[in-house]
Each structure stands twice: as C-alpha cells, then as structure tokens.
Amino acid sequence: MQKVILGAFGALVLVAVGLFWMQGRAQVEQGAPPPEPAAEPTDPNALPSADIADLEGPDPPEASELTREQRRFFRYDRNRDLKITRNEMLSTRTDAFRRLDTDGNNLLTFEEWAITTSTRFEEMDADEDNELTQAEFATSAPTPRRTPGCNC
C-alpha cells in the first residue's frame, strides 16, 4: 500500500514540476522580440534564386570492389569473421523455408526445413569443422540462369 501512495505522490510531483516548467517557458516566449519581417519580393510570380557558384556537394559513394561470390558469401557471414557458422546459415534461409513444402499441404515444420538445410551445410563443409570457408561456400553457388537471346 505504501508503494502505491509513494507512486501517486511521485506522479503528482512530476506533474507539478512539468506545469511550472511550461509556465516558465510561456513567460519567456511572451517577452521574446517579434520575428523580423520577411522582405516581400517585387514580383509575386518570381522563383527564389541562390548563388551556387561556390557550393560543393558531398562526394559520391565508393563502389564496392567485391565480386559476386564475395557479396553472396557476406550475405550469410553476419559477423564478418570470414566463416559461416551453422547458425548463420540457418538464420538466413527463411525464403527457402517457404519453398520446401514437398507434400503440398502448405504445412512445413521447422524441423523438416532444418534437416534439409543441415544436410546441405554438411555437403558444403568439406573439412567437417562446422564452419564454411569462402572456398567451401563457393561450391554451393547457384548456376547462372541463361537469358534467351533475342530472335529479332
């Protein structure tokens, strides 16, 4: 019961402090000088202009020098230690989870998905140390899709 009374008293004190602070700000703002009047343009249809001769914008961003395979590797390697752990591999496979419904019943348990992903991870892990190096991960690269040529 004491805690409730102390809490209510503390809340009232905070409300009172807030009210005094707001009243003090209102008095300061009332005594502030009025803002400077804006210069009216001679032509109401004229567009504003600025002298940009000496202005310089920011430098454009640098392009990444990573290869396609390195970018693919770093999508999985979340902590950038140049090794993909089993947990890193499993955490990024949510899209594959949705595609693994083999029986077509729109139900897929996490265990079914994890078994498939674990099997794939074990196939890629050649030295069986439960970590994928960049070379091991490169063995899982998807084959590039061939785009049909134009028959114009």
N, C-alpha and C positions, 0 to 999 in steps of 0.2 A: 504494500500500500504506500510505503514511503517513497518507493521509486516512482510511482505514478504521480504523486504530489510533486516530487522534485522535478520530474519531467515536464509537468504542466507549468510549474513556476519558471523553469528554464526557457520554455517556449514563449511565455509571456515576456520575459526579459528580452529575448531576441526580437520579438515583435516591437517592443518599446524602443529598443536601440535602432531598429530599422526606421521607425517613424521619425525619430529625432534626426536621423541622418538625412532622410528625404526632405524634411522641413528645412534643414540647414542648406541643402543643395538648392532648394527652391528660392531661398533668400539670396544666395549668391548669384543665381541666374537672373533674378529681378534687378540686381544692381549692375549687371553687365552692360557695357555700352552697346548701342544698336549696331547691327552689321553695316558695313559700307554699302552704299547703293551701287548697284551694278551699272556700268556705263551702257547706255542704250545704243544699239547700232543705228547708223543713219539709214540703212536700207533693211527693212524687216525681212526681206527675202534673201539677204546675203548669207552665205555659208561661213562658218568660222574658219579662220586660217591660222596656221602656225608656221614658224620658221624652223624647218627641219634640216637645214644645211649642215649644222654641227652635231646633229644627233647620230648616235651609232647604236644599233640593236645588239642583242646578245649573239654570241657565236652559235652557229648551228650545232646540233648534237653530233657526236662522232659515230660513225657507222661501226657496227660490230664486226670484228675480224674472225668470228667463229665460223667454222664450217657447219654444214647442215647436220652432220653426225654429232658434232660437239653441242650444238643447240639442243638436239634431241636428248643427248646424254644429260645435260644440265636441267632439263625439264623434270627428270627423275631425281637427280642428285640435289636434294633440297639444301643440305648444309655445306655444299661446295667443297667436300673433302676428297673429291675425285674418286669416290667409291659409292656404289649404290648398295645400300643395305636392303635386307628383305622388307623391312617396314617401309622404307622409302618407295620401293617398287609397288607394294600393295596399296599405299596411300594415294597413288595417282591413277589407279585403274578403275575409277568409277564408271567411265563410259563403257569399258569392256564388260563390267558387271551387268550392264543393261543388255548387252548383246549375247550373253551366254545362256539364254533360256533355250536349252536343247529340246525340251519336250513341248514347247509352245504353249504352256499353260499360264504364262505371264507371272509365274512364281519362281523365284530363284533365291535360294538361301545363301547366306554369306559363305557358309562352309563349302558349297559347291563352287562358288567363284574363287575362293581362296585356294582350293585344291588345284584348280586349273592354273591359276597364277603361280602357285608354288611349284607346280610341275614345270612350267615354262621357265621360272627362275632357276630351278635346278638344271635344266637343259643348258642354259646360258652360262652357268657357273662352272667353268671347266676345271678349275683347281679345287673346287668344293670347299672354299673358305667362307661361304655365306656372304660374300661381297663381290660385286661385279666391278671389274676394272673397265676402262674405256674400251679396250680391245675385246673383252668378253661381251660387253653390251653391244658392240658394233655387230656381233653375229646375229642379233635379233632385228636388224634394220628391215623395215618393210621394203618389198620390191617396188620400185617406182612404177606408177601407172603410165601406160603408154597412151598418149593422146592421139586419136586418129588424125591422119593428115587430111588436109583439105583436098577434096576432089572437085575442084572448080573447073 
